[in-house]
């Protein structure tokens, strides 16, 4: 477990934290702007993974009508359903876990990005004292960057948005993303599930972010 912890800190968290603070020093000590630029860079780097995941998800969606036919044809025979389904995947040259692989790789990157942003603005003096231990000593100007100015537009970045614009944007952008990536289904139950997810996930995440630091 200690090895995993060191890999996490030195392989993901520290590089992200130092990159973020360095951007802050070169972008006029504007932490909001540094977050935006850094997020765009991380998104661009992980785009091939997201594109592959989306392609695999869409390919899986195209097989749903045939899978529904198999379930109807061999209803009650779970073993035969599994055999025919795997045969269908094989004929289509698809791996049912293909859409999970890119996500598994992206997930720690997104968690590392969140932790780097969150810990760059410590909530207490102890966090501020501990922050420099994660800095690269060879990175120019990084120690003089703290404490970081957390003001950006109308926001104090370590506090929730007081007028709730960010939670609304979170919900709206997630709805658009869900709408773009969800394919129509001929299966009524699947279509009902897609519609529920289209609205439930954006509303849920918007509600969660009401109390998140901006």
N, C-alpha and C positions, 0 to 999 in steps of 0.2 A: 504493500500500500504506500509505503514511503517513496518507492521508486515512481509509482504513478503520480504521486503528489509533486515530486520534483519535475517530472516530465510536463505536468500541467503548468506549473509555475514558470519553468524556464523555456518550455516549448511554445506556449500559447499566451499565458497571461502577461509575462514580463515584456515580450516583444510588442504586444499590443499596447500595453500601458506606456512604454517608452516612445512608441511611434505616435501615440495620441498626444503626449506631452510635447514632443518635438514639433508636431504640427501646430500646437498652441503657441509655441515660441516664435514660429515663422509667420503665423497668420495673425499678427498684430495683437497677440494675447487675447484673442477672442475664442473662448472655449466652445461656444455654440457653433461657430464656424468650423472649428477644428473637428468637432463631432460630425458635422455634416460631410466634410471632405473625407474624413477617415471612414465613415460608413459607406460612402460611394466607392472608395477604393476597395474595401473589403467585399462589397457587393459585386464589383467588377471581377475581382479575383475568383470569387466563388460562383460566378455566372455559369461556367461550363457544367458544374455539378448540378446547379438548379435546372439548367436546360435539359440535362440528361434525365433528371428526376421527372420533370414535366413530360418529356417524351415518353418515358416508361409508363407514367400514370395514364396518359392519353391512350397508349397502346393497350393497356389493361382495360380501359373503359370500352374500347371497341369490341372486346371479347365478351363483355357482360351479357349481351343477348344470347350468344351461343352457350355460355355457361348456364344461363337460365333454362335453355332448352334441355341441356344435359340433366339438370336437377329435376326438371319435369318428367323427362323420359325415364330416368332411373330412380324415381322417388322411392325412398325407403331403403335403397341399397347404397349406403354411404361409401363402401369400398369401391363400388363401380363408378360412383360419381367422382371420387378422387382420382381414379385411374383415367377416366375420360377427360377430366379437367387437365391433368398433367400432360396427357397426350395432346390436348389442344394447345397448351403452352409450348410444347416441344415443336409442334408443327408450325407455330407462329414464330419460332426462334426467340421465345421470350422466357425470362426468368421471373417468377412471381415476386421474388425479393429484389428485383432490379430497381424498383422505385425507392427501396429503403436504404440501399447502399450510400447514394449521395447524401441522403438526409443524415445518416449516421456520421458522415464526415463533416457536414455543415454544422451539426448541432453543437459540438464543443467550440467551434469557431464563434458562433453566435453568443454562447455563454461567456466565452473569453472576452468578446467585445463588450458585453454588458458589464462584466466585472471591472474591466479596465476603465470604462466611463464612470461607473459608480464609485470606484475607489480613488479616482483622480480628484474627486471633491469629497474628502472625508467629512463625516457628520459630527466628529468630535475631535478634540485636541490629540487624543491618543492615535487616531488614524492618521492625522497630519504628521505626527512624529515618526510613525512607522512607514509612511509612504516612500521616503527617499531610499530605504533599503532595497527597493525593487528597481532603482534607477541604474542605467548603465553609466559608469563614471566617465567613459570616453565620449559620451554624447554632449555636444556643446550647449551650454546655457540651460541644461535641464534642471539643475539644482536651484538656480535663481528664478525658475518659473513658478515655484510655490511660495505662498499659497495662491491658488488659481482663482482668478476673477470669475465668479459663477453667474454674472449678469449677462443675459442675452435677450435682446428685444424687451418684451414685457415680463420675461421669465427670470426667476431665481432658480437656476438649474437643479439645485439640490432639494427643491421643494416642488410639490404638485402645482400644475397649472391652475392659477386662481380663477380663471374665467373659462376653463374646460375646453379650450379650443383644441389642444393636443389630443385628449381622449376622443373627441368627435372625428378628428383627422385619422386617428388609429382605426376607428370603426369603419369610416368611409373607405379608406384605402384597402382595408382587409376585405370589405364587401366587393370592391372592384376586382381585387385579385381573385377572390373566390368565383366571381362571375365569369372571369376570363378563363379560368382553368377548369371549370366544371362543365363536362360535356353532357348534352341531353341524353336521356336513357329511355328506351322503349318499355322498360320494366316500371310499372306504376309505383311499386314500393321503393325502388331505387330512386326514381324521380322525386318522390315525396321526401326521401332522406336527403337528397341533394338540396332541395328547397329549404328544408329545416336547417341544414348546415350553413347554407348561404346567409341566413339571417341570424342564427344562434351564435356562431363564432364571432362575427363582428361586434354584436351587442355585448357578448360576454367579455371580450378583450377590452372594449371601450370602458366597460364598468370596472374591470380590474385596474386599468390605468388611471382611474380617477385619483388614486392615492399614491401613484408612482412618482418618483422624482422626475421632473420635467426632462 
